Amino acid sequence: MRRLTLALLCATYLCLSLIVAVSLWRYGFGWGVAGSALMGCLGLCLASHGMIMRFLEMREIRGEVDAVREAHRILLGQVERIDGRLVEVAQAVEIDLSRSAELEDEVHMLEDLVQKMGQRFDEAPAPYLAAAGGYAAPRPAGLREIVRDALSQNRVDLYLQPVVALPQRKTVFYEGYSRLRDATGAVIMPAEYLSVAEPGGLVTAIDNLLLFRCVQIVRRLARQDRRVGIFCNISLASLGDDDFFPQFVDLLRANRDLAPALVFEIGQAAFDNRNNVQARNMARLAELGFRFSLDKVTNLDLDLQELARCEVRFVKLGAQALLDELTEVNERLVLRSLPDLAAEDFALLARRYGIELVAEKVETERQVVDILDLDIRLGEGHLFGEPRAIKEAVLSEAGAPPPPSNVERLRVRAA
């Protein structure tokens, strides 16, 4: 194409020169003048052509340079983005490695707990002596072996029951319960396995496994940005266990970001009877930012100031037991345990100390109406959802947690 353009330009220059020469000849100039004019015009055209070609070449070169610069700029942008992505990948790999290390530590702790449970189970004395002869009465061998097999095979499931905000009934917490399963998958209720677990000192170990599972569930929910917490029962034996508690504190210290979503629950009698070591360990958990809940409440005359000092932020009251406490004094509705305080002001008084009341064991709509009249904002019970086992697939789904009634009964693996 470029050669054709050059040939056309040369032909054009020759035609212009011939026209000038012929014009001079026709106006009376001789052939010598006409020839000189022809050569001069050709030289001028060729000189102009050289300048035009150099201009075109320079413009083409500048265009190519600009194109190279633009490509270089785009390349630099791509390199910067790739570099940023590599940094993100490196950080993600580092986080995954740290999480894997934490999970490995948890698995080792779980293995140690299971091993200790087996030893303690074998070394546990007989729960009672037979009335005649003083010999040790045998345990029910079948249930004993079933419980031991369930613990050694890590068939301890986490069941969750919703705690809802009233009156919207939106799930804001779950309460965690532990259940054992035998080899066939049948669920063993606490009333069954405690008969052989308590004499062997295994209740603490079972509670410990439940605590580990709650930590793992809360962590996975946090990865999905689910703003739902878990109430996890903790026993006085666990708070005073020299083998377990230091490891558990290390685990919680490495997961302090989970503190807003994990609430440790303890019974009122246990809270009132805790010793110095157990109280000090509760304070250590509070220093890490973890809160406590008081359940199995039988005495409503609570020391709210002491509860607030110990980071007890929730108090669970049986719905029907609370309503049975209501009575009228001087045409005013009060609680029998607190006759000087209007019943509807009890929740407000607790709230001033940073404590939220939770009505549990709610079973009827009428109870919900009465609870709302008492300004109680949280409720728990079969009316809002029964305890259901949670499975791995539920944790991996995006969005809000499914309604508890739809959670299938599958176990959560420890690792």
C-alpha positions in Angstrom: 0.0 0.0 0.0 2.8 2.3 0.9 4.6 1.6 -2.5 1.4 2.4 -4.4 1.0 5.7 -2.6 4.6 6.6 -3.4 4.1 5.7 -7.2 1.0 7.9 -7.3 2.7 10.8 -5.7 5.6 10.6 -8.1 3.2 10.5 -11.1 1.5 13.5 -9.7 4.8 15.5 -9.3 5.7 14.6 -13.0 2.4 15.7 -14.3 2.6 19.0 -12.5 6.1 19.6 -13.8 5.1 18.8 -17.4 2.1 21.1 -17.2 4.4 24.0 -16.0 6.9 23.3 -18.8 4.2 23.0 -21.5 2.6 26.2 -20.3 5.9 28.1 -20.5 6.6 26.8 -24.0 3.1 27.8 -25.3 3.6 31.4 -24.0 6.7 31.8 -26.1 9.5 30.6 -24.0 12.0 28.3 -25.6 12.5 24.6 -25.0 15.5 25.4 -22.9 13.5 27.5 -20.4 10.7 24.9 -20.4 13.2 22.1 -19.8 14.8 24.0 -16.9 11.4 24.7 -15.4 10.5 21.0 -15.8 13.7 20.0 -13.9 13.2 22.7 -11.2 9.6 21.7 -10.6 10.6 18.0 -10.3 13.3 18.9 -7.8 10.9 21.1 -5.7 8.3 18.3 -5.7 10.8 15.7 -4.7 12.1 18.0 -1.9 8.5 18.6 -0.7 7.8 14.9 -0.9 10.8 14.1 1.3 9.6 16.6 3.9 6.0 15.2 3.7 7.2 11.7 4.1 9.4 12.5 7.1 6.4 14.3 8.7 4.2 11.3 8.2 6.8 8.9 9.5 7.4 11.1 12.6 3.6 11.2 13.2 3.4 7.5 12.9 6.3 7.0 15.2 4.8 9.3 17.8 1.5 7.3 17.5 3.4 4.1 18.1 5.3 5.6 21.1 2.0 6.8 22.6 0.5 3.3 22.0 3.5 1.7 23.7 3.2 4.2 26.6 -0.5 3.4 27.0 0.2 -0.3 26.9 2.9 0.2 29.5 0.5 2.1 31.7 -2.2 -0.6 31.4 0.5 -3.3 32.1 1.6 -1.4 35.3 -2.0 -1.2 36.4 -2.4 -5.0 35.9 0.8 -5.7 37.7 -0.4 -3.5 40.7 -3.7 -5.3 40.8 -2.0 -8.7 40.6 0.4 -7.6 43.3 -2.5 -6.5 45.5 -4.3 -9.8 44.9 -1.1 -11.8 45.7 -0.9 -9.9 49.0 -4.6 -10.7 49.8 -4.0 -14.4 48.9 -0.9 -14.5 51.1 -2.9 -12.9 54.0 -5.7 -15.4 53.4 -3.2 -18.3 53.4 -1.6 -17.0 56.6 -5.1 -16.7 58.2 -6.0 -20.2 57.1 -2.7 -21.6 58.4 -3.3 -19.9 61.8 -6.9 -21.2 61.8 -5.6 -24.7 60.9 -3.1 -24.5 63.8 -5.8 -23.4 66.2 -8.1 -26.2 65.0 -5.3 -28.7 65.4 -4.7 -27.5 68.9 -8.5 -27.9 69.6 -8.5 -31.4 68.2 -5.5 -32.3 70.4 -7.3 -31.0 73.4 -10.4 -32.9 72.5 -8.4 -36.1 72.1 -6.8 -35.5 75.5 -10.3 -34.9 77.1 -11.7 -38.1 75.5 -8.7 -40.1 76.7 -9.0 -38.7 80.3 -12.7 -39.4 80.2 -12.0 -43.1 79.4 -9.4 -43.3 82.2 -11.8 -41.6 84.7 -14.6 -43.9 83.6 -12.5 -47.0 84.2 -11.2 -45.7 87.6 -14.6 -44.5 88.8 -15.8 -46.3 92.0 -19.2 -48.0 92.1 -22.0 -45.5 92.8 -23.4 -47.5 95.7 -23.0 -50.6 97.8 -25.6 -53.3 97.9 -27.7 -53.4 101.0 -26.7 -56.9 101.8 -23.1 -58.1 102.0 -21.4 -54.7 101.3 -20.2 -55.7 97.8 -20.1 -53.3 94.9 -23.3 -53.4 92.9 -22.6 -53.6 89.1 -23.5 -50.7 86.8 -25.9 -51.4 84.0 -23.2 -52.8 81.6 -25.2 -52.0 78.4 -25.7 -48.3 79.1 -22.2 -47.9 80.5 -20.6 -49.3 77.3 -23.0 -47.2 75.1 -22.0 -44.0 76.9 -18.3 -44.8 76.8 -18.5 -45.7 73.1 -20.3 -42.5 72.4 -17.7 -40.4 74.1 -14.7 -42.3 72.6 -16.2 -42.0 69.1 -17.0 -38.3 69.7 -20.7 -38.8 69.2 -21.6 -35.7 71.3 -24.0 -33.5 69.3 -24.8 -29.8 69.7 -28.5 -29.0 69.9 -29.7 -25.4 69.5 -32.9 -23.7 70.7 -33.7 -20.2 69.5 -33.9 -17.2 71.9 -36.1 -14.6 70.2 -36.6 -10.8 70.5 -40.1 -9.9 71.5 -42.5 -9.0 70.0 -40.9 -9.4 66.6 -39.8 -13.0 67.4 -36.5 -12.6 65.5 -33.9 -15.1 66.5 -31.0 -13.2 68.3 -29.4 -16.1 70.3 -29.4 -19.8 70.4 -29.0 -21.9 73.6 -26.7 -24.9 73.2 -27.5 -28.4 74.6 -25.5 -31.6 74.5 -26.8 -35.0 73.4 -25.1 -38.3 73.0 -25.8 -40.9 70.2 -25.3 -44.6 70.3 -23.9 -46.6 67.4 -27.3 -46.8 65.7 -27.8 -43.0 65.8 -30.4 -43.1 68.5 -30.2 -40.0 70.8 -29.4 -40.6 74.5 -31.0 -37.9 76.6 -29.2 -36.5 79.7 -31.6 -38.2 82.1 -30.3 -41.5 80.7 -26.6 -41.0 80.4 -26.1 -38.9 83.6 -27.0 -42.0 85.6 -23.6 -43.5 84.6 -21.7 -40.3 83.8 -22.1 -38.6 87.1 -20.6 -41.4 89.2 -17.6 -41.5 86.9 -17.0 -37.8 87.0 -17.7 -37.4 83.3 -20.3 -34.6 83.3 -17.5 -32.0 83.3 -15.8 -33.7 80.3 -19.1 -33.7 78.4 -19.6 -30.0 79.3 -16.1 -29.3 78.0 -16.8 -30.9 74.7 -20.0 -28.8 74.4 -18.0 -25.7 75.1 -15.5 -26.5 72.3 -18.4 -27.0 69.9 -20.0 -23.7 70.8 -16.7 -21.9 70.2 -16.4 -23.6 66.8 -20.0 -22.8 65.8 -19.8 -19.2 66.8 -16.5 -18.9 64.9 -18.1 -20.3 61.7 -21.2 -18.1 62.1 -18.9 -15.1 62.5 -17.2 -16.0 59.2 -20.7 -15.8 57.5 -21.3 -12.5 59.3 -24.3 -13.9 61.1 -25.1 -11.7 64.1 -26.4 -14.5 66.3 -25.0 -15.5 69.6 -25.0 -18.8 71.6 -25.7 -19.4 75.3 -23.4 -22.2 76.3 -23.8 -23.9 79.7 -20.7 -24.1 81.9 -20.5 -26.0 85.2 -18.7 -25.1 88.4 -16.6 -28.2 87.9 -15.4 -26.9 84.6 -14.6 -23.5 86.1 -12.5 -25.2 88.8 -10.9 -27.9 86.6 -7.1 -27.3 86.7 -6.5 -29.5 83.6 -9.2 -28.1 81.4 -9.6 -24.4 82.3 -6.1 -23.1 81.4 -6.4 -24.7 77.9 -9.9 -23.3 77.5 -8.7 -19.8 78.5 -5.9 -20.0 75.9 -8.5 -21.0 73.3 -10.8 -18.1 74.2 -7.9 -15.6 74.3 -7.1 -16.6 70.7 -10.7 -16.0 69.8 -11.5 -12.8 71.7 -13.3 -11.4 68.7 -16.1 -14.0 69.4 -16.8 -12.6 72.9 -20.0 -10.6 71.9 -21.5 -13.8 70.4 -20.7 -16.3 73.2 -22.5 -16.2 76.5 -21.6 -18.7 79.3 -24.6 -19.8 81.3 -24.5 -20.9 85.0 -27.3 -21.8 87.4 -28.3 -19.5 90.2 -27.4 -22.0 92.9 -24.0 -22.7 91.3 -23.3 -19.0 91.0 -24.2 -18.4 94.7 -22.1 -21.4 95.8 -19.0 -20.8 93.7 -15.6 -20.8 95.5 -12.7 -18.4 95.2 -11.1 -20.3 92.4 -14.2 -20.5 90.4 -15.1 -16.9 91.0 -11.5 -15.9 89.9 -11.8 -18.0 86.7 -15.1 -16.3 85.9 -13.4 -13.0 86.3 -10.7 -14.1 83.9 -13.3 -14.9 81.3 -14.9 -11.5 81.9 -11.6 -9.8 81.4 -11.5 -11.3 77.9 -14.8 -9.7 77.2 -17.1 -12.8 77.6 -20.4 -12.4 79.4 -22.5 -14.7 81.6 -26.1 -15.7 81.9 -27.9 -16.8 85.1 -30.6 -19.6 84.7 -32.5 -22.0 87.0 -33.5 -18.9 89.0 -35.7 -19.7 92.0 -35.1 -16.5 94.0 -36.1 -13.3 92.3 -34.6 -11.1 95.1 -31.4 -10.7 93.0 -28.3 -8.7 93.9 -28.3 -6.9 90.6 -25.2 -4.9 91.5 -23.2 -8.1 92.2 -24.5 -9.7 89.0 -23.4 -6.6 87.0 -20.0 -6.6 88.7 -19.5 -10.3 87.6 -20.5 -9.5 84.0 -23.8 -11.4 84.3 -25.8 -9.7 81.5 -28.7 -12.1 81.2 -31.1 -13.6 83.7 -33.4 -16.4 82.6 -36.7 -16.8 84.4 -39.3 -19.6 83.8 -42.3 -17.9 82.2 -45.0 -19.8 84.1 -43.0 -19.5 87.4 -42.7 -15.8 86.9 -46.4 -15.3 86.1 -47.3 -17.4 89.2 -45.3 -14.8 91.2 -47.7 -12.0 90.2 -50.1 -10.8 92.8 -52.0 -7.6 93.6 -51.1 -5.4 96.6 -53.1 -2.1 97.1 -54.5 -2.5 93.6 -51.0 -2.7 92.1 -49.5 -5.7 90.3 -46.3 -6.8 92.1 -44.1 -9.9 92.4 -44.5 -11.8 95.7 -40.7 -11.9 96.2 -40.5 -8.1 95.5 -43.7 -6.6 97.0 -42.2 -3.0 97.0 -41.6 -3.0 93.3 -44.2 -2.8 90.6 -44.1 -6.0 88.4 -43.6 -4.0 85.2 -40.6 -2.2 86.7 -38.6 -5.3 87.4 -37.2 -5.6 83.9 -36.5 -1.9 83.8 -34.6 -2.1 87.1 -32.5 -5.0 85.8 -31.9 -3.1 82.5 -30.4 -0.2 84.5 -27.7 -2.5 85.6 -27.1 -3.7 82.1 -29.0 -7.0 82.7 -31.6 -8.3 80.3 -34.3 -10.6 81.5 -35.2 -13.7 79.4 -38.5 -15.5 79.7 -37.8 -19.2 79.1 -40.1 -22.2 78.8 -42.6 -20.2 76.9 -45.3 -22.5 75.6 -48.5 -20.5 75.0 -49.4 -17.2 73.3 -51.1 -16.1 76.5 -47.8 -16.2 78.2 -46.3 -14.1 75.5 -48.9 -11.4 76.1 -48.3 -11.4 79.9 -44.5 -11.3 79.3 -44.7 -8.3 77.1 -46.8 -6.6 79.8 -43.8 -7.1 82.1 -41.5 -5.4 79.5 -39.5 -8.5 79.0 -37.8 -8.3 75.6 -36.4 -11.8 75.1 -38.2 -15.2 75.1 -37.2 -18.9 74.8 -39.3 -22.0 74.6 -41.1 -24.6 72.5 -43.5 -21.9 71.2 -40.6 -20.3 69.3 -38.8 -23.5 68.4 -37.7 -26.8 69.9 -34.0 -27.8 70.3 -32.7 -29.1 67.0 -29.3 -30.7 66.1 -27.2 -28.6 63.8 -25.3 -29.9 60.8 -22.3 -28.7 58.8 -24.4 -27.7 55.7 -26.3 -25.2 57.8 -23.1 -23.4 58.7 -21.9 -23.2 55.1 -25.1 -21.6 53.7 -25.2 -17.9 53.0 -27.6 -15.5 54.6 -29.4 -15.7 57.9 -29.6 -18.9 59.9 -32.6 -21.0 58.9 -35.6 -21.3 61.3 -34.7 -23.8 64.1 -37.7 -26.0 63.1 -36.0 -26.7 59.8 -32.6 -27.6 61.1 -32.0 -31.3 60.5 -30.7 -33.6 63.2 -27.1 -34.3 62.1 -24.0 -34.0 64.2 -21.3 -31.4 64.1 -17.9 -32.9 63.8 -15.3 -31.5 66.1 -12.7 -31.1 63.4 
